[in-house]
Amino acid sequence: MEQKPTEQPKKEGISPWIAMEIVWDLIITVAIPTVIFALLGRWLDQRYGTGYLFLVMGLVLALLVVTKIILKKGRAIAKRL
């Protein structure tokens, strides 16, 4: 007897609008904390005359915050798809 290969259900692709929504959400998630922490760090550097100390600290803090948020959103996106 000849066996037919089992047909797997076709997965629907993600719509371009949903993809664009995800991309914009991630861009905003990265941009807003980075800009806020960088501006705050620069302002503190100018106020206390510390060179670039607070700017660098702000950017590192923004990196940590953004990483945590992106991981959380990535899990939610993976469940959604």
Phi and psi restraints in degrees (value plus and minus 20) as a CYANA .aco file:
   2 GLU   PHI    -113.3   -73.3
   2 GLU   PSI     108.3   148.3
   3 GLN   PHI    -117.5   -77.5
   3 GLN   PSI     115.3   155.3
   4 LYS   PHI    -106.2   -66.2
   4 LYS   PSI     120.3   160.3
   5 PRO   PHI     -83.9   -43.9
   5 PRO   PSI     120.2   160.2
   6 THR   PHI     -90.0   -50.0
   6 THR   PSI     114.9   154.9
   7 GLU   PHI    -106.1   -66.1
   7 GLU   PSI     110.5   150.5
   8 GLN   PHI    -114.0   -74.0
   8 GLN   PSI     121.4   161.4
   9 PRO   PHI     -82.7   -42.7
   9 PRO   PSI     118.1   158.1
  10 LYS   PHI     -97.1   -57.1
  10 LYS   PSI     113.8   153.8
  11 LYS   PHI    -104.1   -64.1
  11 LYS   PSI     113.4   153.4
  12 GLU   PHI     -95.2   -55.2
  12 GLU   PSI     120.7   160.7
  13 GLY   PHI     -93.1   -53.1
  13 GLY   PSI     144.1   184.1
  14 ILE   PHI     -98.2   -58.2
  14 ILE   PSI     118.7   158.7
  15 SER   PHI     -92.5   -52.5
  15 SER   PSI     130.5   170.5
  16 PRO   PHI     -79.3   -39.3
  16 PRO   PSI     -51.9   -11.9
  17 TRP   PHI     -89.7   -49.7
  17 TRP   PSI     -59.8   -19.8
  18 ILE   PHI     -87.7   -47.7
  18 ILE   PSI     -60.0   -20.0
  19 ALA   PHI     -81.9   -41.9
  19 ALA   PSI     -63.1   -23.1
  20 MET   PHI     -84.7   -44.7
  20 MET   PSI     -58.5   -18.5
  21 GLU   PHI     -82.3   -42.3
  21 GLU   PSI     -63.3   -23.3
  22 ILE   PHI     -83.8   -43.8
  22 ILE   PSI     -65.3   -25.3
  23 VAL   PHI     -82.4   -42.4
  23 VAL   PSI     -67.4   -27.4
  24 TRP   PHI     -83.4   -43.4
  24 TRP   PSI     -58.2   -18.2
  25 ASP   PHI     -81.2   -41.2
  25 ASP   PSI     -64.0   -24.0
  26 LEU   PHI     -89.0   -49.0
  26 LEU   PSI     -58.6   -18.6
  27 ILE   PHI     -82.3   -42.3
  27 ILE   PSI     -66.2   -26.2
  28 ILE   PHI     -84.6   -44.6
  28 ILE   PSI     -58.6   -18.6
  29 THR   PHI     -81.7   -41.7
  29 THR   PSI     -55.7   -15.7
  30 VAL   PHI    -101.5   -61.5
  30 VAL   PSI     -63.0   -23.0
  31 ALA   PHI     -89.3   -49.3
  31 ALA   PSI     -66.1   -26.1
  32 ILE   PHI     -83.1   -43.1
  32 ILE   PSI     -73.4   -33.4
  33 PRO   PHI     -83.0   -43.0
  33 PRO   PSI     -55.9   -15.9
  34 THR   PHI     -83.1   -43.1
  34 THR   PSI     -67.1   -27.1
  35 VAL   PHI     -85.9   -45.9
  35 VAL   PSI     -63.8   -23.8
  36 ILE   PHI     -82.3   -42.3
  36 ILE   PSI     -69.6   -29.6
  37 PHE   PHI     -87.4   -47.4
  37 PHE   PSI     -55.3   -15.3
  38 ALA   PHI     -87.0   -47.0
  38 ALA   PSI     -64.8   -24.8
  39 LEU   PHI     -85.7   -45.7
  39 LEU   PSI     -61.5   -21.5
  40 LEU   PHI     -83.5   -43.5
  40 LEU   PSI     -63.5   -23.5
  41 GLY   PHI     -83.0   -43.0
  41 GLY   PSI     -61.6   -21.6
  42 ARG   PHI     -85.4   -45.4
  42 ARG   PSI     -61.1   -21.1
  43 TRP   PHI     -82.6   -42.6
  43 TRP   PSI     -63.9   -23.9
  44 LEU   PHI     -84.2   -44.2
  44 LEU   PSI     -58.1   -18.1
  45 ASP   PHI     -82.3   -42.3
  45 ASP   PSI     -63.6   -23.6
  46 GLN   PHI     -88.2   -48.2
  46 GLN   PSI     -57.7   -17.7
  47 ARG   PHI     -87.9   -47.9
  47 ARG   PSI     -61.9   -21.9
  48 TYR   PHI    -124.3   -84.3
  48 TYR   PSI     -19.6    20.4
  49 GLY   PHI      42.2    82.2
  49 GLY   PSI      24.2    64.2
  50 THR   PHI    -123.0   -83.0
  50 THR   PSI       0.1    40.1
  51 GLY   PHI      51.4    91.4
  51 GLY   PSI    -141.9  -101.9
  52 TYR   PHI    -135.4   -95.4
  52 TYR   PSI      -1.0    39.0
  53 LEU   PHI     -79.5   -39.5
  53 LEU   PSI     -74.9   -34.9
  54 PHE   PHI     -91.2   -51.2
  54 PHE   PSI     -50.0   -10.0
  55 LEU   PHI     -82.6   -42.6
  55 LEU   PSI     -67.4   -27.4
  56 VAL   PHI     -85.5   -45.5
  56 VAL   PSI     -62.7   -22.7
  57 MET   PHI     -82.1   -42.1
  57 MET   PSI     -59.3   -19.3
  58 GLY   PHI     -84.3   -44.3
  58 GLY   PSI     -61.3   -21.3
  59 LEU   PHI     -87.7   -47.7
  59 LEU   PSI     -58.0   -18.0
  60 VAL   PHI     -86.0   -46.0
  60 VAL   PSI     -63.3   -23.3
  61 LEU   PHI     -82.7   -42.7
  61 LEU   PSI     -61.2   -21.2
  62 ALA   PHI     -82.1   -42.1
  62 ALA   PSI     -60.1   -20.1
  63 LEU   PHI     -80.8   -40.8
  63 LEU   PSI     -63.0   -23.0
  64 LEU   PHI     -85.9   -45.9
  64 LEU   PSI     -64.3   -24.3
  65 VAL   PHI     -84.7   -44.7
  65 VAL   PSI     -65.8   -25.8
  66 VAL   PHI     -84.0   -44.0
  66 VAL   PSI     -60.0   -20.0
  67 THR   PHI     -80.5   -40.5
  67 THR   PSI     -64.7   -24.7
  68 LYS   PHI     -82.8   -42.8
  68 LYS   PSI     -64.0   -24.0
  69 ILE   PHI     -86.7   -46.7
  69 ILE   PSI     -62.7   -22.7
  70 ILE   PHI     -83.8   -43.8
  70 ILE   PSI     -61.4   -21.4
  71 LEU   PHI     -81.6   -41.6
  71 LEU   PSI     -62.3   -22.3
  72 LYS   PHI     -84.8   -44.8
  72 LYS   PSI     -64.9   -24.9
  73 LYS   PHI     -88.8   -48.8
  73 LYS   PSI     -53.9   -13.9
  74 GLY   PHI     -83.1   -43.1
  74 GLY   PSI     -60.9   -20.9
  75 ARG   PHI     -83.4   -43.4
  75 ARG   PSI     -61.3   -21.3
  76 ALA   PHI     -86.5   -46.5
  76 ALA   PSI     -59.4   -19.4
  77 ILE   PHI     -86.1   -46.1
  77 ILE   PSI     -60.7   -20.7
  78 ALA   PHI     -82.9   -42.9
  78 ALA   PSI     -58.7   -18.7
  79 LYS   PHI     -87.3   -47.3
  79 LYS   PSI     -55.6   -15.6
  80 ARG   PHI     -88.1   -48.1
  80 ARG   PSI     -54.9   -14.9
